[in-house]
């Protein structure tokens, strides 16, 4: 009988994208239970116009630290009905723009009422 066929696998950009999504999704799955979603995900490469979005269950408060700077609460948009916090640089804010390169984000949270559920999570992403 003839030998079995040999198949060669050549990765395509679609495979690289899928690998990136799976890798990023694994990072968020490894995050603490209080975090429902974050964007950008750990190790993402995103445009400089990006907004940070941190999604908690309703009833959590957040301290946001970007590149070792505590972001004033007045600069952070909070959607109370969904528990989503949104922040991006802009005029008259802690940062006017995202510079190109790596950015470190650290979040600290606790519940507003009820039993305490304190936690911290840190990740980085890159802007271009």
N, C-alpha and C positions, 0 to 999 in steps of 0.2 A: 504494500500500500504506500501511497505517497506520504511524505512527512506532513504534519499538520501545518496549516498556513501560519505565517508569522505576521502579526499586526504591529504597526508602529503608531504610537500616539504622539501627535504633535499638538501641544497646547495652543489654543487660540485666545484672542483677547476675551472672548466670552467665558472661557474656562478660568482665566485669571480673575475676571469680575466675579464669577460664582465663588471662587476660592476666597476672594476678599470678603464677599457678603457672608459666607459661612464662617470665616474667621472672626469677623466683627460680631456676628450674631452670637457666637460662642462667648465672646467677651461680655456682652450684656447679660447672657444667661448666668455667667459666673458672678454677676454683681449682686449686692444685697437685695433681699426680697422687697424692701420698701420702694426701690426704684422700679417703676413700671416701664420706663423708656428714657433714653437719652439720645440727643443728637447734637453734634456729630458723634458717631460711635468711636470707641477707642481705635486709634491708628488710622482713622479716616483721613483722606486728603480732600479738602473742600475749598471752594472759592472764598476770597476774603470777605464777601458780603454775607457770610453765614451768620445765623443766629444760634445761640445755645438754647436748647430746649430740654428741660428736665421735668419728667412726668412722675409725680408721686400720687398715691391715693389721696383723696380729699382729706384735709385735716393735718397736713404736715407743713412745717416751716423750714426754710432753707437759708443757709449761709453759703454764698457763692464766692469762691476764691479763684481768680484767673491770673495766671502767671505771677503767683505769690502776692496778689493784691486783692484785698477784700472789696467786693463790689457793693456799693451802698444799696440798701434795700429799695430806696426811691427809684433807682435805675432799672429795677427788675420788674417786668410785667408779670402779674400773677392772675391766672384765670381760676378764680375760686371754685367755680362749678365743676372743673375738671382736674384741679390740682396741678396744672402745668405752669411752670416758671419759664419765662423767655427773657433772654438778654442778648444784646448785640452792641458793639461799639457804635459811637456816634457823637455828634457835637454836644458839648457840655456833659460828657460822661467820663468815667474813669479812663477809658481809652477812646480815642477818636476813630481809630481804624484797627483792624487786625493787620499786623505786619506779616509778610510772608515768612513761613517757617513753622516750627513746632510751638504749640501752646499747651500749657498744663492747666487742667481744671480740677479743682478739689471742691467737693460739696460736703456739707455737714448738715444733718437734719435731725429733727425731733418732732414728735406729735405736738399739736397745739393744745389739745385737751385729751383726757383719758390717760391710759397707761403710757409711760414713756417708751419711745422706740428710737433711741439715739443711734446714729450711725454716720459713717464717713465713707466716701468713695473718691478715688482719684484716677484720672486718665489723661491721655494726651492725644492731640490730633494735629494735623498740619494744614496750613492754608497756603494757597498759591496765588 
